[in-house]
């Protein structure tokens, strides 16, 4: 693509902004009225034709106007966007919305999702931190029958995991209580990523010092914490996009809703973005996910460079107000980072 002149950039900017506001194809007369270039509609039409040849604009149907392509939107966002900062009252409102969302990590993630949806008027999406990034609170062993024990694990964040363990021997509930107390004394307060390491260390250090029951406890604890858990994904505001004129086609809406229900696919998509720091933007064709063509995904990591905990964002139409929504996603991610830091530091 040839370098754009300042005139080209100004005309493209006017077209994109008007398209975002109206959802309609933009004609040369509209550009002439909204720009300060003092150009005739004929000259503007020539520039628009050049921008179309470059793949930045397209002409829908027989309309005389143009709409930006994904390529044109990408150029606009990367080089021409006048990004707005959230006002102090808006920041205060988002902070206030978080009050009462700190009971556990699940409630915090849902609250974040609602904030993103409410402030963007589109679909909010949040991928929670992996369980290994929270802290051990307690573990319990409950006898179900002679060869089965229910293991209940509770993280300091409030997350609970249950697992049924098959046993080689029949242990009484009193013996299981002994295991429970031992592991809780050993592990409470440790980051979960350190739990398995601590268990293996104890087994190596003590070797045969433990009786058979305690060795079994260490093995079970290690097995319980050794598995990679599925990442939790939260979505709010799927129906917000129903108000978008570009999604009036019923089949297109069905495809979109099916895509939003495929959480495993969305997790893989978000996992790609979590490798990059800060705000990222993907258009539908860049996502590689069927059903979200014609959408944009704005995301941001939360956590710290080299140790990102998760990712959050907004899914909306191509004609999103990027100048408005990018700062919402960015600010929410920074605020969530501070909240998680404060909450987990107190554990």
N, C-alpha and C positions, 0 to 999 in steps of 0.2 A: 504494500500500500504506500502511495506517495505521501510525503509529509503534508499535513493540512496547514493551510494558511490561517491567519487569525480570523479572516472573514469566514472561511469554512467552519472553523471552530465555533464562532459566534452563532452562525446559522444552525449548526447541529445542536448547539446548546438550547436555543430557543425552541427548536422542534421537539427535543426530548422533554423539556420542562412542560411544554403545552400538552404533549401526549400523556405525560404522567398525570396532569391535572384533569384532562378531559376524557382520555381513552379513545379519542377520535384522531383520524388522519389529519395532518397539519398541512394547510395549503400555503402558497407563496404570499398571499395577501395577509394572512395571519402573521407570518414571519415579518413582513414589512412593517406591520403595525406594532409588533412587540419588540423589535430590535431597534437599535439606535444607529444602524449602519447607513441609513439614508440611501437605500438601494431600491431600484424599481422591481416590481414583481417579476418581470421578465428575467432580470439578472439573477434574482433569487432562484427562479426555476432552473436556470442553468447550473447554479451551484448545487441545488438539490439533485439534479440529474447526475452530476459528478459524484456526489456523496453516495448515490445509489449504485453507481458503477464500482465504487470502492467497497460495497457491501455493508455500508453503515446505515443505509435507509432502504426501505422497500415501499412499493406502491400496491396497496391492497385493492384487489378487484379492479374496477374501472375508475376509482376515485382519483381526483386530481391531486390529492394530498399524499403525504408520505408519513410513514411510521418508522421509528428506529428499529433496527434488527438487534439481535443479541450482541453482535459485534459493535454496533453503534452505542448500545447501552454500556458495554464494557469500556469503550473509549471515554464515554461521558463520565462514568463513575471514577475511572482511574485518573483522568486528567482535567476534567472540567467541573466536577462537582463542587458546589459551594456548601460545604458541610456546616450544619447548624450545631451549636452547642446547646445542651439542655439548660434551661433557665434555672436559677436557684429554686423557684417554687416547684418546678417539675422534678428536680432532684429530691427536694424535700418530700414530695408526694410519693415518689418511688420508695424512698427510705421508710416512710410511714406505712406503706403497704406491707413491708416486711415485718412489722411489729406483730408478734403472735405466731410467726412462721418458724420459730426456732426450737420447737419442742424436739424434733428429730429430723434427720436428714431427708426423710421422705416428705415430710410436711414442708420443709424448706425448698425442696425441688419443685413441689406442686405450686407453692407460692410464687416462685420465680417464673414458672410457666405462665401462671395467670397474669403476672405483671407484664411479661412480654406480649401476651395476647391483647391485654387491655390497652397498652400504650401504643401498639402498632396497628390494632384493629384487624390483625391477621392471625396466623397460627403460631403459637409459641411452642418451642421444643427445647427440652433440657435433657442432657445425658448425665446421670448422677456419677459421683466418684466411684471407683471400684471399691468393693468392700474392704480390700486390703489397706485402704488409706484411712480407715477409721481405727478406733481403739477397742481392745478387748474389755468387755465388762464382766460377763459371766458365762459359764457353760453348765448345763444340767444334764444328767443322765437319768432317764425314767424307764423302769422295767415295764415292757409291754407283755411279754410272755417269756418262756424259758430261754429262747434263743434270739430274742429281739430286744433292742434298747432304743428308745427314742432319745436322740441328742438334740437339745435345744441350745442354740448359740445366740447370745445377745451382744450386739456391739454397743459401745458408748453412744453412738449416734442415734440409737433407737431401732436400728435394723435387726430383724430376727430371722434366723434360718433354722429350719428343722430338718432332721435327717434320721432315717431308721437304719440302725447298724445291726448286721447279723453277727451273732456271737458263737464261739466254739464251746462255751461253757455257760452254765446257768448261774447267774449272780443275783444275790438278793438285793432288795432296794437299799438295805443298810450298807452293803458293800459298794453299791453305786454312789451312795451319798459320800462315802469315803473318797471315791474317785473325784466326785464333783468338788469337794472342799479342797482337795489337793491341787487340782488344776486351777481353781480360782485363786488360791493363794499364790501359785506360781506365775500366773499370766495376767492377772487384772492390772489394767493400766498400760499394757504394752500396745504399741501400734500393731495392727494385725499382720503387717508384712514381716514383723519380727517374731510372731508367735511360733511358727513352724521351726524357725531357726533356733529359738530358745528351747523348744521341746527336744530337738535333735541334739542340741548341746548338752542338755541335762542327761539324756540317755547315754551319750558318749562319756560324760564326766563320771557318772555314778556307776555305769556298767551294771554289775550284778548286785549293787547295794540295795536296789529296790526289790520288794517282793513281787511276785508275779502279777498281782492285781495292779500295782502302781505302774509297772512296765506296760500293762495293757492300756492303762489310762493315757500314758504318753503316746502310745501308738495310735489310739483313737483320736486323741487331740490333734495329732499330726495329720491324720487322714482327713479329719473334718476341715482343717484349715489349708490343706494342700491343693484343693481343687480350684480351678479358675472359674469364678462365678460369672453369670451373664450380667451384662451392664443393664441397669434399669433406665428406661427411657420414658419421659413424661411429655404428653402432648395436650395442649389446650387450645380451644378456639377454632376447631376445624370448620365449623359452620360459618365463621366470619367471612370466609372467601365466597360464600354464596351470594353476597351482595356485589361481587365484582362483575361488571358487565362482560368481561372476556370469558367468564365461566358459566354462561347461560346454557351451553350445550349439555344436555343430560348425560350423554355417554362420557363426555370429557370429565364431568363432575364425578361420575362413578369411578373412573380410572384414578382420579386424584385421591378419592377417599380410600380406595383399595390400597394405593401406595402408602398413605398415611397409617394404615392399619398394619402394614408389613414392618414391624418394629425392627426385626433383625436386619432388613435391608437398610433401614434408616441408620441403624447403629454403625453398619459398615461405612455408610456415606459420611457420617460424622467423624468416624475414626480417621478418615483421610484428612479432615480439616484440623483435627486436634494436634497434628504434627507441626502446625504453623502457629506462631504467636499472634495474638491480636485478632482484629476483625478480618474475616474472609468473606468473599462473595462468590457464589456459584450460580450460574444460570442453568435452566432446566436441561439443556443439551449437554452441559458440562458435568452433570450429576451422574449420568448413566443409569438413572432409575426410571423405569417405565411409569407413566402416569403423572409425572410432575413437569412434563414439558410445558412451557409457557409460564413457569414459576421461577422465582428467584429464592435462593437460600442465603440469608445473611447470618453468619455465625461468629462467635468469639470464644476463645478458651477462657477458662477461669482456673485460678491457681497461680503458679509462678513458673518462669522460664526454666525448662529442664525438669519441672515437676508439675505439669498440668494435671488437674484433678478431673476435669470434665469439659464439656462444651455446651453452649446454649445458643439459641438463635430464633429466627423468625422465617417462616415460609409464607410467601405471598406471591402476587402476580408480578409479571415483568415490569409493569408500570407502577411499582411501589415508589413511595416518596423516600428515596434513598438518603437524601439530605437530612430527613427527620429520623428515619428508623435506624440507620447506622449508629448515631450517637446513643439511641435508646439501648441497643444491644451492647455497645461498648461500655456504657455507664453501669448497666445491670451486671455485666460480667465482673467489673472491678469491685462493685459493691458486694456481690456474692463472694468474691475472693476474700474480702475483709471480714465478712460475717463468718465464713467457714474457718478462717484463721483464728478468729476470736473464740468461736465455739469450741474448736478442737484444742486450742491452747488451754482451755479451762478443764479439760478432761483429766 
